[in-house]
Amino acid sequence: MSYPTPLYSHAGRGHFRDVYEPAEDSFLLMDALEKDAQKLQLLSPSVCVEVGSGSGVVSAFLASIVGPSALYICTDVNPEAAQCTKETASCNRVSLQPVVTDLVGSRGIEAAWAGGKRGREVTDRFLPLVSQLLSADGLFYLIAVAENDPEEIIRSLGNYGLTGESCLSTRARNERLSVLRFHRKGT
Ligand SMILES: C[S@@+](CC[C@H](N)C(=O)[O-])C[C@H]1O[C@@H](n2cnc3c(N)ncnc32)[C@H](O)[C@@H]1O
């Protein structure tokens, strides 16, 4: 089954001009979630968290797959992103809870960014929190470019009891983009 891309034409312009407009990384993450739709529906998570939600399009997409029984928390440091996420929720008739915060104030399953050494300044602050936040059968999705050294991220989360693999990848504007998916070892 295929799921429509949520409406997001308000992102990156007007009142939301400083909000990240969905791009190849957002679409790749949505493709990975769509590929895992059955798995996610069987999992039936009660809480889904997107760290760095920007427009909120990815969480709106996840909500269309998993349905309204889950609580969708969307964190972002940018207050405009929180407003934009609210607008995206309303346009797409889903319920998302934006929270303006650094990283997480709650439980988490997905994230992505650049900046710092190997482009991993924010990701490296977040990785140690993942195993504390992820439920026993939860899934964590992370977008990485080759410069982020995805293999090292997989090794590093292995030390926190998580098993990971690249579940989807593509080449966009000369960058190799991968979606990494993690779960707890032995589950
Ligand atoms: C590349 S955008 C991705 C947006 C969205 N996930 C998507 O795929 O379209 C990264 C987002 O992370 C947010 N961000 C950056 N640092 C953050 C932090 N420390 N805590 C929470 N959000 C952060 C940015 O404001 C931005 O909206």
The ligand as an SDF file (V2000), in Angstrom:
LIG
                    3D

 27 29  0  0  0  0  0  0  0  0999 V2000
   17.4980   18.8970    8.2530 C   0  0  0  0  0  0  0  0  0  0  0  0
   16.1310   19.4950    9.1900 S   0  0  0  0  0  0  0  0  0  0  0  0
   15.0820   18.0510    9.0980 C   0  0  0  0  0  0  0  0  0  0  0  0
   13.6230   18.3650    9.3230 C   0  0  0  0  0  0  0  0  0  0  0  0
   12.6890   17.1540    9.1850 C   0  0  0  0  0  0  0  0  0  0  0  0
   13.0750   16.0730   10.0850 N   0  0  0  0  0  0  0  0  0  0  0  0
   12.6640   16.6600    7.7750 C   0  0  0  0  0  0  0  0  0  0  0  0
   13.1490   15.5270    7.5480 O   0  0  0  0  0  0  0  0  0  0  0  0
   12.1820   17.3750    6.8770 O   0  0  0  0  0  0  0  0  0  0  0  0
   16.7980   19.3990   10.8630 C   0  0  0  0  0  0  0  0  0  0  0  0
   15.9010   20.0410   11.9300 C   0  0  0  0  0  0  0  0  0  0  0  0
   16.5280   19.7950   13.1950 O   0  0  0  0  0  0  0  0  0  0  0  0
   16.3550   20.9420   13.9980 C   0  0  0  0  0  0  0  0  0  0  0  0
   17.4060   20.8870   15.0440 N   0  0  0  0  0  0  0  0  0  0  0  0
   18.7280   21.2070   14.9320 C   0  0  0  0  0  0  0  0  0  0  0  0
   19.3450   21.0330   16.1060 N   0  0  0  0  0  0  0  0  0  0  0  0
   18.4200   20.5630   16.9810 C   0  0  0  0  0  0  0  0  0  0  0  0
   18.4450   20.1920   18.3530 C   0  0  0  0  0  0  0  0  0  0  0  0
   19.5870   20.2700   19.0710 N   0  0  0  0  0  0  0  0  0  0  0  0
   17.3020   19.7720   18.9510 N   0  0  0  0  0  0  0  0  0  0  0  0
   16.1420   19.7060   18.2380 C   0  0  0  0  0  0  0  0  0  0  0  0
   16.0550   20.0540   16.9460 N   0  0  0  0  0  0  0  0  0  0  0  0
   17.1680   20.4680   16.3100 C   0  0  0  0  0  0  0  0  0  0  0  0
   16.4650   22.1080   13.0210 C   0  0  0  0  0  0  0  0  0  0  0  0
   15.8780   23.2760   13.5480 O   0  0  0  0  0  0  0  0  0  0  0  0
   15.7330   21.5440   11.8070 C   0  0  0  0  0  0  0  0  0  0  0  0
   14.3700   21.8710   11.8370 O   0  0  0  0  0  0  0  0  0  0  0  0
  1  2  1  0
  2  3  1  0
  2 10  1  0
  3  4  1  0
  4  5  1  0
  5  6  1  0
  5  7  1  0
  7  8  2  0
  7  9  1  0
 10 11  1  0
 11 12  1  0
 11 26  1  0
 12 13  1  0
 13 14  1  0
 13 24  1  0
 14 15  1  0
 14 23  1  0
 15 16  2  0
 16 17  1  0
 17 18  1  0
 17 23  2  0
 18 19  1  0
 18 20  2  0
 20 21  1  0
 21 22  2  0
 22 23  1  0
 24 25  1  0
 24 26  1  0
 26 27  1  0
M  CHG  2   2   1   9  -1
M  END
$$$$
